[in-house]
């Protein structure tokens, strides 16, 4: 039964939007009138989404919602429900309009004869290529429920990694911004009022005080220009990084930095290995898995290394050897992959490599968080101490003169 998205007015004149199922648009209008609604627009969901992605029905789901939807679908299919009935149950218990529209649209396509992977292909913003390829392999092998469970684990792990990185960086960044604002306020507003008293004494001021006065005057005179140049530099950098060549050079530079490079390598390796493990364990051929894994890795040199590995594996080379030629992947990961190739347990070793890199990333993120906070506090404390000493030194000199 097709799904229709509607826009209608209720008895109070407020606009209501939603998705219902019906044989025709006319039947849906009758259903809406029975509910006390005055239909304004009634269009089939798939047709609406194809014509205008910004219409009131949007299919895109966040990573956390996608993980929950996948887990629920795996549970229902594992309990023996057909795919269309499982999707119907999910649409009935959906907590938001986007998820309801998505599941209704998927169910409509499945009932038209498409398989689940084909239905997912019509919502590529929500279901990336790894989801579609894995679901297609699960449907072909008859293990759709277990494949969906693995996909839910994958989506949850990916979302957890993103949240962990954000949580590790948000405290030092906020602390740095607050510190900059406080110091700028001291130098441009508080310091001039206090130090101005010493300038009227017509005596030679200590070096620290003169430096503080000069810095304060510079910020008050040219602070707006510094802020403008900073904003301009950020915008120019973002514009430059839109080009593939510049972004490649930037990624190649970042991965060589002492600490940031290690974090970047660990995060991208964990994502690539987890994707390969999921696809290999779902019976997706290694060459196809390498192509998909390369597209989910944001770091361009590592993406290129995976694409080159896929080309050489097609020619008969060992995966671990060609991956090691790039010099971008940690040696322990290469040894685990080589062990998996020799023992025939490549999916398990890829999963172990992903877990090992995840542990490495967690360890470095914990150390980074523990070090950045105190480092920022010490830097701000030293600057505030300099300001206080620069103000107090003339006072000490005045006391000596009075004595």
C-alpha positions, -999 to 999 in steps of 0.1 A, spaced: 0 0 0 15 34 -10 25 60 16 13 96 13 26 127 30 0 153 38 -4 188 50 -37 197 65 -55 222 87 -72 210 120 -103 225 135 -84 253 152 -67 263 119 -33 250 128 -12 232 101 -7 195 107 18 174 87 23 136 86 24 104 67 -5 79 62 -10 49 40 -38 45 15 -47 31 -19 -49 65 -36 -45 102 -28 -83 106 -29 -88 78 -3 -62 95 19 -81 128 17 -112 110 28 -94 95 57 -81 129 68 -115 144 66 -128 116 89 -102 127 114 -114 162 113 -86 176 91 -89 197 60 -63 184 36 -42 209 17 -15 188 1 -15 150 -3 14 135 -23 30 101 -24 61 100 -2 86 87 -28 74 112 -55 76 140 -30 111 132 -19 123 129 -55 109 163 -65 120 183 -35 144 172 -8 135 201 13 98 194 14 81 188 47 90 151 47 127 146 52 143 111 53 176 120 69 182 105 103 211 112 127 236 85 136 220 77 170 185 74 154 199 52 126 216 29 151 183 25 171 162 19 139 187 -7 127 187 -25 161 149 -25 163 146 -38 127 171 -66 135 152 -76 165 119 -78 147 133 -97 117 151 -120 141 118 -127 158 104 -141 125 85 -111 111 86 -104 74 104 -72 64 72 -54 54 55 -62 88 87 -52 107 88 -19 89 51 -14 95 56 -20 132 85 5 133 64 32 116 36 28 141 59 32 171 82 59 155 87 88 179 93 115 153 79 124 119 111 118 100 115 83 112 79 75 105 81 89 69 113 69 63 99 36 75 66 40 57 85 48 25 107 18 29 77 -5 35 60 9 4 90 0 -17 93 -35 -2 56 -42 -8 61 -31 -44 87 -59 -48 120 -43 -40 144 -58 -15 155 -39 16 188 -28 1 171 -14 -30 146 5 -8 174 19 13 191 32 -18 163 57 -22 174 74 11 212 76 6 215 105 31 204 82 58 217 48 46 253 51 34 268 27 9 282 4 37 246 -1 49 233 -9 15 261 -33 5 259 -51 39 222 -55 38 223 -67 2 249 -94 13 227 -103 43 197 -107 21 216 -129 -3 231 -151 24 198 -153 45 215 -138 75 197 -104 74 190 -103 112 226 -109 122 239 -85 96 215 -58 109 227 -64 144 263 -59 133 253 -28 114 237 -14 146 269 -22 165 289 -4 138 266 27 139 267 28 177 305 25 178 309 52 151 286 76 170 304 68 203 338 76 187 325 109 174 310 119 207 342 108 225 364 131 203 340 160 207 338 155 245 376 154 247 381 186 228 351 207 240 366 214 275 400 227 264 385 247 235 359 264 258 386 270 285 409 286 259 381 309 245 372 320 280 408 326 289 414 347 258 383 368 265 393 374 301 429 384 292 417 406 264 392 423 288 420 429 313 444 444 288 419 466 270 397 479 299 411 472 333 449 477 328 446 512 311 426 525 340 451 513 366 484 519 348 473 554 337 479 565 373 516 556 371 521 575 338 511 607 355 539 603 381 565 612 354 590 586 367 607 557 348 585 527 351 598 491 353 603 472 321 574 448 328 551 478 333 562 495 301 557 462 282 522 459 297 513 495 287 526 489 252 507 456 248 475 472 262 478 502 238 485 479 208 454 458 215 432 489 220 445 504 187 448 473 165 426 448 183 399 451 157 424 445 129 437 414 146 402 401 150 394 408 114 426 391 102 418 361 123 383 357 109 396 363 74 423 336 79 397 311 91 374 318 62 403 317 37 414 283 51 380 269 49 376 281 13 411 267 4 403 233 20 373 229 -3 397 219 -31 409 183 -32 446 191 -37 448 216 -8 428 193 15 452 164 5 482 185 15 467 195 48 458 159 57 493 148 48 507 175 71 484 167 100 493 131 100 530 140 105 524 161 136 536 146 169 503 141 188 476 151 164 490 128 138 488 98 161 452 106 170 443 111 133 459 79 123 443 59 151 408 73 144 409 67 107 425 33 110 398 22 135 370 34 112 386 16 82 392 -16 100 358 -17 116 342 -11 82 363 -39 66 355 -63 94 318 -57 91 317 -61 54 340 -92 53 320 -109 81 288 -102 61 302 -121 30 310 -89 10 340 -96 -13 373 -80 -1 377 -59 -32 342 -44 -28 348 -40 9 380 -21 3 362 3 -21 335 10 4 360 14 33 380 39 13 349 61 9 341 62 46 376 73 56 378 111 56 416 113 56 426 116 20 461 100 20 448 70 39 418 68 16 442 68 -14 462 40 3 431 19 6 421 25 -30 456 16 -41 455 -16 -20 422 -26 -37 439 -22 -71 469 -43 -61 449 -70 -43 429 -74 -75 463 -81 -92 470 -108 -66 491 -90 -40 487 -96 -2 465 -71 15 488 -65 45 518 -60 23 503 -34 -1 487 -16 29 521 -14 46 537 3 16 519 36 23 535 39 58 503 54 71 489 24 90 503 13 124 526 -18 123 504 -37 148 474 -34 125 495 -47 95 506 -77 116 471 -85 127 459 -84 90 488 -106 79 479 -131 106 443 -131 95 453 -137 59 475 -167 69 449 -182 92 418 -175 71 403 -155 100 406 -121 84 373 -107 96 382 -115 132 416 -100 129 402 -69 113 378 -65 142 407 -70 166 427 -43 148 398 -19 150 394 -26 187 432 -22 193 432 12 175 401 23 194 419 15 227 449 35 215 427 64 205 409 63 239 443 63 257 456 93 238 423 112 241 424 107 278 460 119 280 452 149 258 422 159 279 442 156 311 471 177 297 453 204 278 432 217 307 460 223 332 482 236 304 457 263 295 452 271 331 490 274 337 494 296 306 465 320 317 479 320 353 513 330 341 499 358 320 477 371 348 507 369 371 527 390 347 499 416 346 497 417 384 534 421 388 536 448 362 510 467 382 526 461 416 562 469 407 556 507 404 537 506 437 568 489 453 590 516 438 567 544 452 569 528 487 607 529 484 607 565 474 584 574 503 608 557 528 
